[in-house]
Amino acid sequence: MLKIAQNIGLIVLSLLVHLYFYNSEHIKKFDYDFYDFLTVHSHKLEAQKESFYPVIIDIDEKSLHQLGQWPWPRVIDAQIIDTINRMNPSAIGVNILFPERDRVSPRSIQNFYKNFFNLNLQFSEFPEEMKDNDRLLSASIKKSGATLSTYFSNSPYTASHCQNISYKQNNFSNIKSDFNASSLLCNYEKIQNGVENFGFINAWTDSDGIFRRIPLFMHYKEETFPSFALATLLSFDNYINLNTNDSTILVNFSHKKPKIFSAIDLLNGKVSSDDIQGKIVIIGSSIVGLNPTYLISSGEKISNSMIHAFVIDNILNNSFLTQPDRYKQINLFLSFLLSILIIILLSEKFYVYTFGLIFTASGISIVWLIYAYTHNIYISIGYLWTPFLYFFIVMLAYHAKVINKERQEQEKLLIRQSKLASMGEMITLIAHQWRQPLSVINGIVLNMDMDYRKQDLQPKEIYDKKFDEHLNKIEETTAYLSKTINDFTDFFSKNKKSERFYMEEVITQVQHLSLISNYKNIQIIYRKKENIALIGYKSELIQSLLIIINNAICACEQNLPLTKQGQISINTYLLKTNLFISIEDNGGGIDNKDLKKIFDPYFTTKEKPHGTGLGLYILKLIVEDSLNGKISVSNSKKGATFTIKIPINIEENNPIQTRKLSRKSLP
């Protein structure tokens, strides 16, 4: 029941995590990273195709150097358009906004001097049609059928002639778009009026500063307008099939860049007609001050004109990508289902199935991702793996904590079971320990009875003295019996308290509790140099030494035919703040191949009825976890040597215990 409640709680937590991630910037960032990794590496694997359709006429530094700073007289812009138009392109797109009148036009100059200086300038040598540069540019645009630029924004101001602008009788009234604008920046009235082909040049980066997508349509005053790239295409083909219902497209930058020609080279006749004929020509600028640049996932910066050139190429080659919102929702739902399965599998400790499920889901998602990508769809795979991986890490941490708690409880249980498993031997030892003292008491009682019967034959002083001697012996013997009971009670006590004790006490109790009294031809030798005081867990240290001593006794017993006399030596010495306890026997040692496995659980060299393989494993747990020490084993000339290293003051090595216990509470 508890496990079911825990699983329900984890499922609710998973749901909350997924709901949080749906609109968070974290999931968007990771999804961007997935997309960038996919596009950058897929582009490296496939050969770059030539960008056949678009060409860029660039107003670059070289052009500005020869023709002067921007803005140029619009007669130059008209000349550029006319020159391109004579080379028979498929379409011309002007990625430049002309929001105000041309102030260097001859007619503008006449008006300026008339208004400010009351001077009537005459340009008699100028033909009438060349006195107004805006009219010249407008004529060139209309003659060539060029597409103009507009810009949508949410500023409160829109020029009066831009407010009622409409695109080709609003052919896109049925198209939905998520992008709405409250104002429109269009071209100067003389230039904009009568022009049917125009589109917005808006482009922006994602939240991480990388450009990936561009809208194809935007709404303004309940009408739908196309992007500049799409409008340029529609200027010569009204039946472009976009094959998408999405508001934006992901621009595919895998093709080679369109050819770029300097505007001054075009005007100087250095650009061949073959480079322009049949192409879609975009007039723009790569100068940072004239045209914004955008960082793309490859780390390169490109201009607005280059973006629209790529969009044109993508549409004509049907190579652009879309990112439908439905895949975000599908992936988030799949992530939630995957999380539920992981919760169930981990709760049942089906680790192989857990990682098998993750591996299978990864493989399927990769295949799905690649298949969709080859069909120009990005399935927003980040919405599947980002929330799942976050939740999976949380689940692993939680599960590790649960497993660690279970392991600690299991270790405590094993240690307790180890003590209980020794009870049969302990009862035998108690009986052995008590048999002789009870016989002594019985003999004393008999002697007292005999003396009582003879009390008339002896002087009272002698009788009283003998009676006192008998009572003293009984008292000593019962004290010994009581001490034996205390030793066993302390050993089996559940209370684990840090206490101050001496090493000699521990060795004495170990000798009382061990199997040594059953063997007359095996002896324990304790070479005491000093009676070392310790602060720690006395019961755990006794149990550790008992495991080693009893194993050594069994080894010495098996080796008696060779040694005739079993011997177990205990040595203790201090090194800085650590106590080293060395226990060496002459039981023949341990096979070298078993030395590395001797502390493994369920590994034993004894026959099955006599060994569980848990003794030395529990010994290692006690020494490392309870005593904060280390244990090692090696072979000596005659047998095996176990070495235990523990701190003489466990409180100084355990900050938690130090806070719980104080020196004042110790004897």
PyMOL commands that set and color helices and strands:
alter all, ss='L'
color gray80, all
select helices_A, chain A and resi 2-22+25-45+61-67+74-86+106-117+128-130+133-144+160-163+189-192+228-234+263-267+273-275+304-317+325-347+351-374+382-421+423-453+455-457+460-492+503-513+515-518+538-558+560-563+592-595+608-610+615-626+655-660+663-665
alter helices_A, ss='H'
color red, helices_A
select strands_A, chain A and resi 54-58+91-94+148-153+180-181+183-185+198-200+213-215+217-220+223-226+248-250+259-262+280-284+293-295+301-303+499-502+522-527+533-536+566-575+578-585+630-635+640-647
alter strands_A, ss='S'
color yellow, strands_A
deselect
rebuild
show_as cartoon
